Amino acid sequence: MVIELLTDRTGDGPMALPGQTVTVSVKADLADGRELDLPSLSGEQRFILGAGSVIRGLEHALRGMRCGGSRAVRLPAALAFGAHGVAGVVPPGASLKLELRLLAADPTPPHPVG
C-alpha cells in the first residue's frame, strides 16, 4: 500500500504532529478524474491527526506536512474506502486523488492517540 506523491509544496509553518487538531482543505476525485461529492472529503475538515476519524490515506498523506503547505496524492483503495467503496459514490476498489492544503495545526499539547 503505497501513496503516490503527485505534487508537494512545503509550507513555512509548524509541522502537524499526531494528536494535534488539524484543519485541512481537501478536494477528492476518483483516480479517473471524476469528482467526488463526499462531505468528509471536500472543503475544510478539522480532526485530530492520528485518531482514526478519517480515512487512513488522508492521515498518511499529511505526515511531514507543514502549515501553509499543499500536496496532491493518489491513494490506493486499501487506504481509501477499500473493496466495498461507498454505495452510489465510490466504486468498490477505487483509488482516489486528494488535493490537500494544511491550514492549521493546533499548537496546544497533542491529544494522546493510539
C-alpha positions as CSV (number, residue, x, y, z in Angstrom):
1,M,0.0,0.0,0.0
2,V,1.9,3.0,-1.3
3,I,0.7,6.6,-1.5
4,E,1.8,8.2,-4.8
5,L,3.0,11.7,-4.3
6,L,1.9,13.8,-7.3
7,T,2.9,17.3,-6.1
8,D,4.4,18.7,-2.9
9,R,4.8,22.3,-1.8
10,T,6.4,22.8,1.6
11,G,4.8,25.2,4.0
12,D,6.6,27.6,6.3
13,G,4.6,27.0,9.4
14,P,4.8,24.3,12.1
15,M,4.7,20.6,11.3
16,A,1.4,18.8,12.0
17,L,2.0,16.2,14.7
18,P,-0.1,13.1,15.7
19,G,-2.6,14.2,18.4
20,Q,-2.9,17.7,17.2
21,T,-6.1,19.1,15.9
22,V,-5.5,20.0,12.3
23,T,-7.5,22.0,9.8
24,V,-7.1,20.8,6.2
25,S,-8.6,21.9,2.9
26,V,-9.5,18.8,0.9
27,K,-10.6,18.1,-2.7
28,A,-11.1,14.5,-3.7
29,D,-11.6,12.9,-7.1
30,L,-11.7,9.3,-8.2
31,A,-8.4,8.4,-9.8
32,D,-10.1,8.5,-13.2
33,G,-10.8,12.2,-12.7
34,R,-14.5,12.1,-11.7
35,E,-15.2,14.5,-8.8
36,L,-16.4,13.0,-5.5
37,D,-19.3,14.5,-3.6
38,L,-18.5,13.4,-0.1
39,P,-18.8,15.8,2.8
40,S,-16.0,14.0,4.6
41,L,-13.6,14.6,1.7
42,S,-14.5,18.1,0.5
43,G,-13.9,21.6,1.7
44,E,-12.4,22.4,5.1
45,Q,-12.0,19.5,7.5
46,R,-11.0,19.6,11.2
47,F,-9.9,16.5,13.1
48,I,-7.3,15.0,15.5
49,L,-4.4,13.7,13.4
50,G,-3.9,10.0,14.2
51,A,-7.2,9.4,15.9
52,G,-8.6,7.4,13.0
53,S,-11.6,9.6,12.4
54,V,-10.8,10.0,8.7
55,I,-9.7,7.5,6.0
56,R,-6.2,6.2,6.6
57,G,-4.8,7.6,3.4
58,L,-5.7,11.1,4.4
59,E,-3.8,10.8,7.7
60,H,-0.8,9.2,5.9
61,A,-0.8,11.9,3.3
62,L,-0.5,14.6,6.0
63,R,2.7,13.1,7.5
64,G,5.5,15.6,7.4
65,M,3.4,18.5,6.2
66,R,3.9,22.0,7.5
67,C,1.1,24.6,7.8
68,G,0.8,26.5,4.6
69,G,1.9,23.5,2.5
70,S,0.0,21.7,-0.1
71,R,0.2,18.2,-1.5
72,A,-1.6,16.1,-4.2
73,V,-1.5,12.3,-3.7
74,R,-3.0,9.2,-5.2
75,L,-4.3,6.7,-2.7
76,P,-4.8,3.0,-3.3
77,A,-8.2,1.6,-2.5
78,A,-6.8,0.0,0.7
79,L,-6.0,3.4,2.2
80,A,-9.3,4.9,0.9
81,F,-12.7,3.1,1.0
82,G,-11.4,-0.4,0.3
83,A,-13.0,-3.2,-1.5
84,H,-16.5,-2.1,-0.6
85,G,-16.4,1.6,-1.6
86,V,-19.3,3.9,-0.7
87,A,-22.6,3.0,-2.2
88,G,-23.5,5.2,-5.2
89,V,-20.4,7.4,-4.7
90,V,-17.1,5.5,-4.6
91,P,-17.0,2.3,-6.6
92,P,-15.5,-0.8,-4.9
93,G,-11.8,-0.9,-5.1
94,A,-11.4,2.7,-6.3
95,S,-8.2,4.7,-6.0
96,L,-8.6,8.3,-5.0
97,K,-6.7,11.5,-5.8
98,L,-6.6,14.0,-3.0
99,E,-5.5,17.7,-3.2
100,L,-4.6,18.9,0.3
101,R,-3.7,22.2,1.9
102,L,-2.7,22.2,5.6
103,L,-4.3,25.3,7.0
104,A,-3.6,24.9,10.8
105,A,-2.3,22.6,13.4
106,D,-3.4,23.5,16.9
107,P,-0.3,24.3,18.9
108,T,-1.7,23.2,22.2
109,P,-0.3,19.9,23.6
110,P,-1.3,17.0,21.4
111,H,-4.1,14.6,22.4
112,P,-2.8,11.1,23.1
113,V,-3.5,8.8,20.1
114,G,-3.0,5.1,20.0
